[in-house]
């Protein structure tokens, strides 16, 4: 009986978790503009030039979002400890023709601690899908360093002069989990 209740709970949790799909959606990638791959590794070497790659990435994603064009881009972000998270980002409409950015991600954690204490901590792979229905160009407010100011869509800006914030809405309210590049 306990196993049955657990199984029903798990199915209910998955159904209402906000993840529209746990398995990768089959897509005809030939229809998508390929933005390439961006490796934002905050270390040394050729992959350590995020200031040069970020504007190109922002420009590609913003252009496809505003023009409602299918796009795919891969982003790899490493933590300061070197733990990588790979995002496959897809700009596409849902079944109701509402445009969104789908972030399918794989994240490895925590190699440093696993090496230090192999019996207590394991190197873990986490996978998931997050759906973002809002993409905004933002900048830090000059008055208050903790607040973001949204840049109107019609304002022309160079991609190195703003950040892109991907966020989810739930019933018209802002929700946590924004992704900012």
C-alpha positions in Angstrom: 0.0 0.0 0.0 2.9 2.4 0.8 4.5 1.8 -2.5 1.2 2.5 -4.3 0.8 5.8 -2.4 4.4 6.8 -3.1 3.9 6.0 -6.9 0.7 8.1 -7.1 2.5 11.0 -5.2 5.4 10.8 -7.6 3.2 10.9 -10.7 1.2 13.8 -9.2 4.5 15.7 -8.5 5.8 15.1 -12.0 2.5 16.2 -13.5 2.4 19.6 -11.7 6.2 20.3 -11.4 6.3 22.9 -14.1 8.5 20.8 -16.3 6.7 20.3 -19.5 8.7 17.3 -20.4 11.2 15.1 -18.6 12.5 13.4 -21.7 13.9 15.4 -24.5 11.3 16.6 -27.0 11.8 15.4 -30.5 12.6 18.4 -32.7 13.4 18.8 -36.3 16.7 20.7 -35.7 17.1 21.4 -39.4 14.4 24.1 -38.9 16.3 25.8 -36.1 19.0 28.4 -36.5 22.1 27.0 -34.8 23.8 29.6 -32.6 26.7 27.3 -31.8 28.2 26.5 -28.5 29.4 29.0 -25.9 31.7 27.8 -23.1 31.8 30.3 -20.2 34.6 28.7 -18.2 35.9 31.3 -15.7 39.5 30.2 -15.8 42.5 30.6 -18.0 42.9 29.7 -21.7 40.9 30.4 -24.8 37.6 29.4 -23.2 38.2 32.0 -20.5 37.1 35.0 -22.7 33.4 35.4 -21.6 33.5 39.1 -22.2 34.0 38.5 -25.9 31.5 35.6 -26.2 28.6 37.0 -24.1 27.6 39.8 -26.5 27.5 37.4 -29.4 25.4 35.0 -27.4 23.0 37.8 -26.1 22.6 39.2 -29.7 21.7 35.8 -31.1 19.2 34.9 -28.4 17.6 38.4 -28.3 17.3 38.5 -32.1 15.6 35.1 -32.3 13.3 35.9 -29.3 12.1 39.2 -30.7 11.7 38.0 -34.3 10.0 34.8 -33.1 12.5 32.6 -35.0 13.4 29.0 -34.1 16.8 28.8 -32.6 19.1 26.4 -30.7 22.2 27.3 -28.8 24.4 25.4 -26.3 25.8 27.2 -23.2 28.3 25.7 -20.8 28.8 27.5 -17.5 31.3 26.3 -15.0 31.2 27.3 -11.3 34.3 28.7 -9.7 35.1 25.2 -8.5 34.9 23.9 -12.1 31.5 22.1 -11.9 30.0 22.4 -15.4 26.3 23.0 -16.3 25.4 22.5 -19.9 22.2 24.2 -21.2 20.6 23.3 -24.5 18.5 26.4 -25.1 15.6 26.3 -27.7 13.6 29.3 -28.8 10.3 28.0 -29.9 6.5 28.3 -29.6 4.5 25.9 -27.5 1.3 24.2 -28.7 -0.7 27.5 -28.2 1.9 29.5 -30.2 3.3 31.3 -27.1 7.0 31.7 -27.6 9.3 30.5 -24.9 12.9 29.4 -24.2 13.3 25.8 -23.2 16.4 25.1 -21.1 17.4 21.4 -21.0 20.2 21.2 -18.6 22.8 18.7 -17.2 24.7 19.8 -14.2 27.6 18.0 -12.5 28.3 18.7 -8.9 30.7 18.7 -6.8 33.9 17.3 -8.0 36.0 19.2 -5.5 34.1 17.9 -2.5 33.9 14.4 -3.9 37.7 14.3 -4.3 38.2 15.7 -0.8 35.7 13.3 0.9 35.0 10.4 -1.4 33.1 8.4 1.1 30.8 11.2 2.2 30.1 13.0 -1.1 29.6 11.8 -4.5 30.0 13.4 -7.9 26.3 13.8 -9.0 24.6 14.4 -12.3 21.4 16.4 -12.2 19.2 16.8 -15.3 16.1 18.9 -15.9 14.1 21.1 -18.1 13.0 24.7 -17.3 10.6 26.7 -19.5 11.1 30.4 -19.6 8.3 32.5 -21.1 9.9 35.9 -20.6 13.2 37.2 -22.0 14.2 40.7 -21.0 17.1 43.0 -21.6 18.1 44.4 -18.2 20.7 46.6 -16.7 21.6 47.4 -13.1 19.9 50.5 -11.9 22.2 53.4 -11.2 20.3 54.4 -8.1 20.3 51.0 -6.5 22.8 48.3 -7.3 20.4 45.6 -6.2 17.6 46.4 -8.7 17.4 45.6 -12.4 15.9 48.0 -14.9 14.1 46.6 -17.9 15.2 48.0 -21.2 12.3 48.6 -23.5 12.2 46.3 -26.6 12.3 49.2 -29.0 15.5 50.7 -27.6 18.5 49.9 -29.7 21.4 48.7 -27.6 24.7 47.0 -28.2 24.7 43.5 -26.7 27.6 44.3 -24.4 25.6 47.1 -22.7 22.9 44.9 -21.1 22.2 41.5 -19.6 19.6 39.0 -20.8 17.3 37.7 -18.1 15.2 34.6 -18.8 12.4 34.1 -16.3 9.2 32.2 -15.7 5.8 33.6 -14.9 3.1 31.7 -13.0 -0.4 33.1 -13.2 1.0 36.5 -14.2 3.3 36.7 -11.2 7.1 36.7 -11.4 8.6 33.5 -10.0 12.0 32.5 -8.9 14.6 30.7 -11.0 15.6 33.5 -13.4 18.7 32.8 -15.6 20.8 35.8 -16.4 23.6 36.1 -19.0 
